Amino acid sequence: MKKIDMHVHTRQPSTIPRPANGQTYATPEELMKIYESIGVETGLILPRVSPECALDVQSNENAKQLADTYNFYWFCNIDPRFGGNTPDYDLSYYLQYYKALGAKGVGEVVTNLYFDDPFMQNLFYHCEKTGMPLLFHMAPQIGGYYGIVDDLGMPKLEESLKKFSNLIFIGHSQPFWAEISQGLDYKNRNSYPKGKVTPGRVVELMQKYQNLHADLSAGSGFNAISRDEEFGVWFLETFSDRLYYATDICAPENITQPFIKLSEWLDTLVETGKLSDDAYRKISRENALKILNT
């Protein structure tokens, strides 16, 4: 089954190389070649508008143009400091504008503020008000990282899930996925823990809050569900209505990364009868289409 990638980054034209490795974002043409090799039909472009995350930013208008030109989907992205740089600014002004242009949600939100910061709470409020799901990257601390910040155990995320119960939060990143198992501390929550899983806070929060969804992208998502296959299959089956196939491809070189094997791993699970066809179809594309075809 051809999959839909719910988390990808692409640029046209290419951008300034990353100083650490010289890599640049994959162009749409490069991305489509990767997709062809791993059985993916199309993807959801997530522009980056906050300075915490990128050497340069990508406008919502550029994301829309690429989506229209290459038959992708797109989310708009709103930094909560936009507008008047005040925590009571009417961010619905932006959201309604981009929604009318075809944006299907908001993300990847990487602003390096706490979940309960008034700026973040204002963004959540307006996303809920306008019916725009929000995909977030979680960070372990303020400074030196990108992403919304929470403490060990994700108490601030939980409070936001309660407060904004009609807003779909789509979780992502190392600190989020590391909490799929117990036994974490502040030293290892921003990593890729290995070994058997003892169900942790991700499981607990997904059981308690129907508005918490998650994408399986990057090393963090793939590691979380593949490190303990028996648990991973249970997790996929149990939360099959709220999980999304995704890659988080950022560069052509990602074709060699372990997380690119997620598509093949899911295929093998269903082919060997370990994963039900129903869960496989939902995670591979049907859940995505519920958001992207609205």
Protein Blocks (a to p, Z undefined) as FASTA:
>chain_A
ZZddfbdcdddddddddfklopacddfklmmmmmmmnopabdcddddfbfklpmbdcdfk
lmmmmmmmnopacdddddfkghjlpakbcfklmmmmmmmnopabdcddfbdcdfklmklm
mmmmmmmmnopacdddddfbeehiacddddehilmmmmmmmmmmmbccddedjklmmmmp
ghiafklmmcccedjddddfklmmmmmmmkbccdfehjklmmmmmmpmmlmmmmmmmmmm
mcccdekiabfklmmpmklmmmmmmmmmmmnopacfklmmmmmmmmmmmmmmZZ
